[in-house]
Amino acid sequence: MPRRPRPPAPEPDVPDAPAAADDPVGEAADALYGVEPERFVAERDARVKALRAAGDRTSASAVAALRRPTQGAWLVNLLVREQPQVVEDLLALGEALRGAGLDAAALKALSAQRRQVVDALVRDAARLGLARGARTSADTRGEVQQTLEAALLDADVAAEVRSGRLARSEQRSGFPALAAPAPAAPAPARPARRTATGEDPRARQERERREREEQERREREEQERRRAEAETAVRAAQRAADVARRAAEEAAQAQRQAQERAEHLREQLHDAERRAAEEALTARTAAADQERRERALAEAEQALAALD
């Protein structure tokens, strides 16, 4: 009796190791592109030195090739780290817009919402930079805006933004994927009808039935196309509204935190002023006491001298 072949043993389910453990270059890039540009070179060189000391010259060379980010690219990287969900919603909005075939009215509405969301994120980026001691110029804010707009337009730029490892700002122009949909193909020309006397009545009825069905089919397809466009517009608008809401909530939270810090600083200032006033009073009291004691000493010395 022939032996039945053994089924192959299942491969063990080994969980993936963390990227940082197997990818020193990726780990270094994640860390470096989150630090201020003025610290980038020193920290990069320190990592290169450590990798060379560990004998990993390949990784050391790759890390040494990492470029110092521009101020605008660094701010976008900060957004990805500090507000990942808002940035992800923005990029998802870009995907919806790129895949949409929308009419002019929907495009106009979504473009306005897109501008509002991008403007809010630019303000957030400037605020995040200021919290780290970096003032943002108009040119830098322009870089951030151009990069976010480019991420909406281009899936490759969106992937770079999502990585949080931008080294330079990006720029794209136009929204080719959002061009108005091409007009529906014209209906095929109907064949010239035969004269009533020359066409069989049953053939004419069959032809007219087919023409009606074809017309109904085209109308259904057009209706479905318009419905799909409307649904896409609604989803994209909802994405834009969600992004704007998140940005507004985070801005409001940042404002509350700033107000709390200001109130705390005012309290500290008030306490310092109170302590300074108390110290001044103590100093004046001590000076007056010293003056009284010096007068008493002088009087005692005069009295002693009078006895001699």
C-alpha positions in Angstrom: 0.0 0.0 0.0 1.6 3.3 -1.0 2.3 5.7 1.8 0.3 8.9 1.9 2.5 12.0 1.6 2.8 14.1 4.7 1.2 17.5 4.6 3.7 20.3 4.9 4.2 21.6 8.4 2.7 25.1 8.9 5.2 27.9 9.1 5.5 29.3 12.6 3.7 32.6 13.1 6.5 34.8 14.1 5.6 38.4 14.9 7.4 41.1 13.1 10.2 42.8 15.1 9.9 46.5 15.7 11.3 48.5 12.9 13.7 50.3 15.1 15.4 47.1 16.1 16.2 46.0 12.5 16.4 49.4 10.9 18.9 51.7 12.5 18.7 54.1 9.5 14.9 54.4 9.8 15.2 54.9 13.6 17.8 57.6 13.1 15.6 59.3 10.4 12.6 59.2 12.7 14.5 60.8 15.5 16.5 63.4 13.5 13.6 64.8 11.4 11.8 65.6 14.7 14.6 67.8 16.1 15.1 71.5 15.3 17.1 72.1 12.1 19.9 73.8 13.9 20.4 70.7 16.0 20.1 68.3 13.1 23.8 68.1 11.9 25.3 67.7 15.4 22.8 64.9 16.3 23.2 63.2 12.9 27.0 63.2 13.3 26.7 61.7 16.7 24.6 58.9 15.4 27.0 58.3 12.5 29.9 58.1 15.0 28.0 55.6 17.2 27.1 53.4 14.2 30.7 53.4 13.0 31.9 52.5 16.5 29.4 49.6 16.4 30.9 48.4 13.1 27.8 49.2 11.0 29.5 51.3 8.3 26.6 50.7 5.8 24.1 52.3 8.1 26.5 55.0 9.2 26.9 56.0 5.5 23.2 56.0 5.0 22.6 58.2 8.1 25.4 60.5 7.0 23.5 61.1 3.7 20.4 62.3 5.5 19.8 66.0 4.6 19.1 68.7 7.1 15.5 69.8 6.8 14.4 73.2 5.8 12.4 75.2 8.4 9.2 74.6 6.5 9.8 70.8 6.1 10.6 70.6 9.8 7.3 72.3 10.7 5.4 69.8 8.5 7.2 67.0 10.3 6.2 68.5 13.6 2.5 68.5 12.5 2.8 64.8 11.6 4.2 64.0 15.0 2.0 66.3 17.2 -1.3 66.2 15.2 -1.2 62.8 13.4 -4.9 62.4 13.1 -5.6 65.8 11.7 -2.8 65.4 9.1 -4.1 61.9 8.2 -7.6 63.3 7.7 -6.2 65.9 5.4 -4.4 63.3 3.4 -7.5 61.2 3.2 -9.4 64.2 1.9 -6.7 64.5 -0.8 -7.3 60.9 -1.8 -11.1 61.5 -2.0 -10.5 64.6 -4.1 -8.1 63.0 -6.5 -10.5 60.2 -7.1 -13.5 62.3 -7.5 -15.2 63.4 -10.7 -17.0 66.4 -9.4 -19.0 69.2 -11.0 -17.9 72.8 -10.8 -20.1 73.7 -7.8 -18.8 70.8 -5.7 -15.2 71.6 -6.7 -15.7 75.2 -5.6 -17.2 74.3 -2.2 -14.5 71.7 -1.5 -11.7 74.1 -2.6 -12.9 76.6 -0.1 -13.0 74.0 2.6 -9.5 72.8 1.6 -8.1 76.3 1.9 -9.6 76.7 5.4 -8.2 73.4 6.6 -4.7 74.1 5.1 -4.7 77.6 6.6 -5.6 76.2 10.0 -2.8 73.6 9.8 -0.3 76.3 8.8 -1.3 78.3 11.9 -0.9 75.1 14.0 2.6 74.5 12.5 3.7 78.0 13.4 2.4 77.6 16.9 4.2 74.3 17.3 7.4 75.9 16.1 7.0 78.8 18.5 6.6 76.4 21.4 10.1 75.2 20.5 11.5 78.7 20.3 11.3 79.0 16.5 9.6 82.1 15.0 8.0 81.4 11.7 8.5 83.9 8.8 5.9 84.5 6.0 8.2 82.6 3.6 8.3 79.6 5.9 4.5 79.6 6.4 4.3 79.7 2.6 6.5 76.6 2.4 4.2 74.7 4.8 1.1 75.7 2.9 2.7 74.7 -0.5 3.7 71.3 0.9 0.3 70.6 2.3 -1.4 71.6 -0.9 1.1 69.4 -2.8 0.2 66.4 -0.6 -3.4 66.9 -1.5 -2.5 66.9 -5.2 0.1 64.1 -5.4 -0.1 60.7 -3.7 3.8 60.5 -3.7 4.1 63.7 -1.8 1.3 62.6 0.6 3.4 59.5 1.4 6.5 61.6 2.1 4.5 63.9 4.4 2.9 60.9 6.2 6.4 59.5 6.9 7.3 62.6 8.9 10.8 62.7 7.3 10.5 65.6 4.9 13.8 67.3 4.2 12.5 70.0 1.9 9.2 71.6 1.0 7.2 70.4 -2.0 5.2 72.4 -4.5 2.7 71.4 -7.1 0.3 73.4 -9.2 -3.2 72.8 -10.4 -5.6 70.0 -9.5 -5.7 67.9 -12.7 -7.6 65.1 -11.0 -10.4 67.5 -10.1 -11.1 68.7 -13.6 -14.7 68.7 -14.5 -15.8 65.3 -15.7 -15.8 64.6 -19.4 -19.2 65.0 -21.0 -21.1 61.8 -21.5 -20.5 60.2 -24.9 -23.1 61.3 -27.4 -25.8 58.8 -28.1 -25.0 56.8 -31.2 -26.7 58.1 -34.3 -29.9 56.3 -35.0 -30.1 54.6 -38.3 -32.4 56.3 -40.8 -35.9 55.0 -40.5 -37.5 53.4 -43.4 -40.7 54.9 -44.6 -43.8 53.7 -42.9 -44.9 51.9 -46.0 -41.6 50.2 -46.4 -41.1 48.9 -42.8 -42.7 45.9 -41.3 -44.9 47.0 -38.4 -43.5 44.3 -36.1 -39.9 45.3 -37.0 -40.7 48.9 -36.3 -42.2 48.1 -32.9 -39.1 46.0 -32.1 -36.7 48.8 -33.2 -38.6 51.4 -31.1 -38.6 49.1 -28.1 -34.8 48.7 -28.4 -34.4 52.4 -28.8 -36.5 53.1 -25.7 -34.5 50.5 -23.7 -31.2 52.0 -24.9 -32.4 55.5 -23.9 -33.5 54.3 -20.5 -30.2 52.6 -20.0 -28.3 55.7 -20.8 -30.5 57.7 -18.4 -29.9 55.2 -15.6 -26.2 55.3 -16.2 -26.2 59.1 -16.1 -28.2 59.1 -13.0 -25.9 56.6 -11.3 -22.9 58.7 -12.4 -24.4 61.8 -10.9 -25.3 60.0 -7.7 -21.8 58.6 -7.4 -20.3 62.1 -7.9 -22.7 63.5 -5.3 -21.8 60.8 -2.8 -18.1 61.4 -3.4 -18.6 65.1 -2.9 -20.4 64.5 0.4 -17.6 62.2 1.6 -15.0 64.7 0.6 -16.9 67.5 2.3 -17.3 65.5 5.4 -13.6 64.8 5.4 -12.9 68.5 5.1 -15.4 69.3 7.9 -13.8 66.7 10.1 -10.3 68.1 9.5 -11.5 71.6 10.2 -13.3 70.5 13.3 -10.2 68.7 14.6 -8.0 71.7 13.8 -10.4 74.1 15.6 -10.6 71.8 18.6 -6.8 71.6 18.9 -6.4 75.3 18.4 -9.0 75.9 21.1 -7.1 73.5 23.4 -3.8 75.3 22.6 -5.5 78.6 23.4 -6.8 77.3 26.8 -3.3 76.0 27.6 -1.8 79.3 26.7 -4.3 81.1 28.9 -3.6 78.7 31.8 0.1 79.3 31.4 -0.4 83.1 31.3 -2.6 82.8 34.4 0.1 80.7 36.1 2.7 83.3 35.2 0.5 86.1 36.5 0.2 84.3 39.8 3.9 83.7 39.9 4.5 87.4 39.2 2.0 88.4 41.9 3.8 86.1 44.4 7.2 87.5 43.4 5.9 91.1 43.8 4.4 90.2 47.2 7.7 88.6 48.3 9.7 91.6 47.0 7.4 94.0 48.9 7.9 91.8 52.1 11.6 91.8 51.6 11.7 95.5 51.1 9.7 96.0 54.3 12.0 93.7 56.1 15.0 95.6 54.7 13.6 99.0 55.8 12.8 97.6 59.2 16.3 96.2 59.6 17.8 99.5 58.4 15.7 101.5 60.9 16.7 99.0 63.7 20.3 99.3 62.8 20.1 103.1 62.8 18.5 103.0 66.3 21.2 100.7 67.6 24.0 102.9 66.2 22.5 105.9 67.9 22.2 104.0 71.1 25.8 103.0 70.8 26.9 106.5 70.1 25.0 107.8 73.1 26.5 105.1 75.3 30.0 106.0 74.1 29.4 109.7 74.8 28.1 108.9 78.3 31.2 106.8 78.9 33.5 109.5 77.7 31.8 112.0 80.0 32.7 109.9 83.0 36.4 109.9 82.2 
